[in-house]
């Protein structure tokens, strides 16, 4: 979940699409209208789209800093990331651990796993499913920690010229890791039992090393956009073609991932989704595409709220439906869906004005002192 670009409106559209996909996917865990099951079932790919966006935007900032200054200011980078991620995240942890009525499920993972951003390893989503969606923030935070250090190590070496190839190797590593996890843990599990899903999520879906496809794709595009004039020219002149290609590939990815926990989907599905969203991202940053040229206040606002809505949406939906249930209102209809989505946006606005804006001011002061 990264900061909104002021220039690239296409990325706002993608970020807005990502948060809507996630909301529809998670809404299926609550009382919902029937159509949500079919429309929202591929909403899990919204997280993969967030990964591609994060990989592209964060690496792009670092590659530009290297190009302009010949170095990376780790201090400035980590200060910016800290103030962007931690205040809203810790406030959400406060809500979950102090106010049980905010919890959409019964049990939480231990606090230390949330605080250290390691909750995505060993996460038993069946018995400790509350705030389980923080798994993706763990991966992103680990990425923010490691990427600048990795770039500083490879920058003085010849490897820096081959970062695009290295990212392909990273994606290949994730494919192999998923194949090994499938053969070792999943193939022997009884597909009709809850243990199968517990193992599948724990060994394939949540771990960082099995979910590097989107981030790797984003970093690869960020590198090529910074250093390859041929790549930039191809992207600049073929925006709408790239969008069409990306959508077709995404459709194929959805077809392959129709049975999400099948072997083909588990091993290759995430890669295909990441490649599809990577191509759509290329369309979004291409001056010749409709995504790049179309400015929308709605998607800009949704994009800006996407991180805090992601953090808080399950707790908010749970509370709204609980309140409506208490007053004997119908909760599985479209009106409740709209009320819940509206409440999620209000929650995001609360975070913006009460947490993000004050800490943004503090961030500016800290950055000035650290220069």
SVG drawing of the C-alpha trace seen along z (x, -y; Angstrom):
<svg xmlns="http://www.w3.org/2000/svg" viewBox="-36 -21 67 59">
<polyline fill="none" stroke="black" stroke-width="0.4" points="0.0,0.0 1.9,-3.0 1.4,-6.7 -0.6,-8.2 1.2,-9.5 0.3,-13.1 1.2,-12.6 0.2,-9.1 -3.6,-9.1 -3.5,-5.6 -2.0,-4.2 -4.9,-5.8 -7.3,-3.8 -5.4,-0.6 -5.1,-1.2 -8.8,-1.9 -9.5,1.3 -7.2,3.2 -9.0,2.1 -12.5,2.7 -11.4,6.2 -10.2,6.9 -13.4,5.5 -15.6,7.7 -13.5,10.8 -13.5,10.3 -17.2,9.3 -18.0,13.0 -17.0,13.9 -19.9,11.8 -23.6,12.0 -23.9,11.0 -26.0,11.0 -25.6,14.0 -23.9,12.2 -20.9,11.4 -19.8,15.1 -19.3,15.0 -18.1,11.4 -15.9,11.4 -14.2,14.8 -11.2,13.5 -10.9,10.5 -7.9,12.1 -5.9,10.8 -6.4,7.3 -3.5,8.0 -1.3,9.1 -2.1,5.8 -1.1,4.0 2.2,5.9 2.9,5.0 2.1,1.3 4.4,1.3 7.2,3.0 7.0,0.5 6.6,-2.7 9.1,-2.0 11.8,-0.6 11.1,-3.5 11.8,-6.0 15.0,-4.3 16.2,-3.9 15.6,-7.6 17.5,-8.5 20.4,-6.3 20.4,-7.9 20.2,-11.5 22.4,-11.3 24.4,-8.1 23.3,-6.7 20.3,-5.9 19.5,-7.7 18.4,-4.8 17.5,-7.2 15.1,-9.3 13.6,-6.2 12.9,-4.4 11.5,-7.6 9.1,-8.0 8.0,-4.4 7.7,-4.4 5.3,-7.4 3.4,-6.1 2.8,-2.6 3.2,-2.4 0.8,-4.9 -2.3,-3.7 -1.2,-0.1 -0.6,-0.4 -3.8,-2.2 -5.6,0.7 -3.7,3.2 -4.9,1.1 -8.5,1.5 -8.2,5.2 -6.5,6.0 -8.3,3.6 -11.9,3.7 -13.1,7.3 -16.2,6.0 -14.0,4.8 -12.8,8.4 -14.5,10.1 -13.4,13.5 -12.7,15.0 -8.9,15.3 -5.9,13.2 -2.3,14.2 0.1,13.2 0.8,9.4 4.5,9.9 3.9,11.4 1.9,8.3 4.5,5.9 7.4,7.7 5.6,8.1 6.1,11.9 2.4,12.8 2.4,14.2 4.6,17.2 2.8,20.0 -0.6,18.2 -3.4,20.7 -6.2,18.8 -8.8,21.4 -8.3,20.9 -6.6,17.5 -8.3,15.7 -8.9,12.2 -7.0,9.5 -5.5,12.2 -5.4,9.7 -2.3,8.1 -0.3,10.9 0.2,8.8 1.4,5.8 4.0,8.1 5.3,9.0 5.3,5.3 7.1,4.2 9.8,7.0 10.1,5.7 10.6,2.1 13.3,3.3 15.2,5.4 15.0,3.7 17.1,0.6 19.7,2.7 19.8,5.1 20.2,2.2 23.1,0.7 24.9,4.0 24.5,4.6 24.9,1.0 28.7,1.0 28.8,4.3 28.0,5.5 24.9,7.2 23.2,3.8 22.9,3.9 21.1,7.2 18.4,6.4 15.7,7.2 17.2,10.7 17.6,11.0 13.9,10.2 13.0,12.9 15.1,15.3 13.3,14.1 9.9,14.9 11.4,18.3 12.4,18.9 8.8,18.3 7.5,20.8 9.9,23.4 9.2,22.7 5.4,23.2 6.1,26.4 8.2,27.8 5.6,26.7 2.9,28.4 4.8,31.7 5.9,31.7 2.8,30.5 -0.3,30.1 -0.3,33.3 -0.6,35.5 -3.5,33.5 -7.1,34.6 -8.8,32.1 -12.1,32.5 -10.8,31.4 -10.2,28.0 -6.6,29.1 -6.1,28.9 -7.0,25.2 -5.1,24.5 -1.9,26.0 -2.5,24.4 -2.8,20.9 0.1,21.5 2.5,23.1 1.6,21.5 -0.6,18.4 0.9,16.4 4.7,16.9 6.8,14.1 9.1,16.5 6.1,18.0 4.6,14.6 7.4,12.6 5.9,12.6 4.0,9.3 6.8,7.4 9.4,8.9 7.3,7.9 6.9,4.3 10.6,3.9 11.5,5.2 9.2,2.7 10.5,-0.1 14.1,0.8 13.4,1.0 11.4,-2.3 14.4,-4.0 17.2,-2.5 15.9,-1.0 15.0,-3.6 13.7,-0.8 11.3,0.5 10.1,-3.1 9.5,-3.6 7.5,-0.4 5.4,-1.3 4.9,-4.9 3.6,-4.0 1.4,-1.0 -0.7,-1.9 -4.1,-0.7 -2.7,2.5 -0.9,3.3 -4.1,2.8 -6.0,5.1 -3.2,7.7 -3.1,7.5 -6.9,7.9 -6.8,11.0 -4.0,12.5 -5.8,11.7 -8.9,13.5 -6.7,16.6 -5.2,16.3 -8.7,16.3 -9.5,19.4 -6.4,21.2 -7.1,20.0 -10.7,21.1 -9.8,23.8 -7.6,21.6 -6.0,24.5 -5.3,26.8 -1.7,27.6 -1.5,25.5 -3.1,22.5 -0.9,22.9 2.4,23.2 1.8,20.9 -1.3,18.9 0.3,16.1 2.9,15.6 0.3,15.3 -1.7,12.9 1.4,10.8 2.4,10.7 -1.1,9.7 -1.2,6.9 2.3,5.9 1.2,5.4 -1.9,3.5 0.4,1.3 2.6,0.6 -0.6,-0.5 -1.5,-2.8 1.9,-4.6 1.8,-4.9 1.1,-8.4 -0.9,-6.8 -3.4,-4.9 -6.9,-6.0 -5.9,-5.0 -3.1,-7.6 -5.1,-10.4 -8.3,-10.0 -8.4,-11.8 -11.0,-10.8 -11.7,-12.4 -13.4,-9.2 -10.5,-6.8 -8.0,-9.4 -9.8,-9.5 -10.3,-5.7 -6.6,-5.3 -5.6,-7.7 -7.8,-5.9 -6.8,-2.4 -4.3,-1.6 -6.4,-2.6 -9.6,-1.1 -7.5,2.1 -6.5,2.0 -9.9,1.4 -12.6,2.8 -13.2,6.2 -13.7,4.7 -16.0,2.0 -18.1,4.4 -18.4,6.7 -19.6,3.9 -22.1,2.5 -23.6,5.9 -23.7,6.7 -25.5,3.4 -28.1,4.1 -28.6,7.6 -29.2,6.3 -32.1,4.1 -33.4,7.1 -32.6,5.5 -31.8,7.7 -28.0,7.9 -27.5,10.1 -28.9,7.5 -27.4,5.0 -28.4,2.0 -26.4,3.4 -23.5,3.9 -23.6,0.2 -23.9,-0.9 -20.9,1.2 -18.8,-0.1 -19.8,-3.7 -18.8,-3.0 -15.4,-1.7 -14.8,-4.9 -15.8,-6.9 -13.4,-4.8 -10.7,-5.6 -11.4,-9.3 -11.3,-9.1 -7.8,-7.6 -6.8,-10.3 -7.7,-13.3 -7.0,-11.8 -3.9,-9.8 -2.3,-10.3 -2.4,-14.1 -0.9,-14.8 1.8,-12.2 2.5,-13.5 3.3,-16.9 5.5,-15.2 7.3,-13.3 8.1,-16.5 9.7,-17.9 11.7,-14.7 12.9,-14.7 14.0,-18.3 16.0,-17.6 17.6,-14.5 18.9,-16.3"/>
</svg>
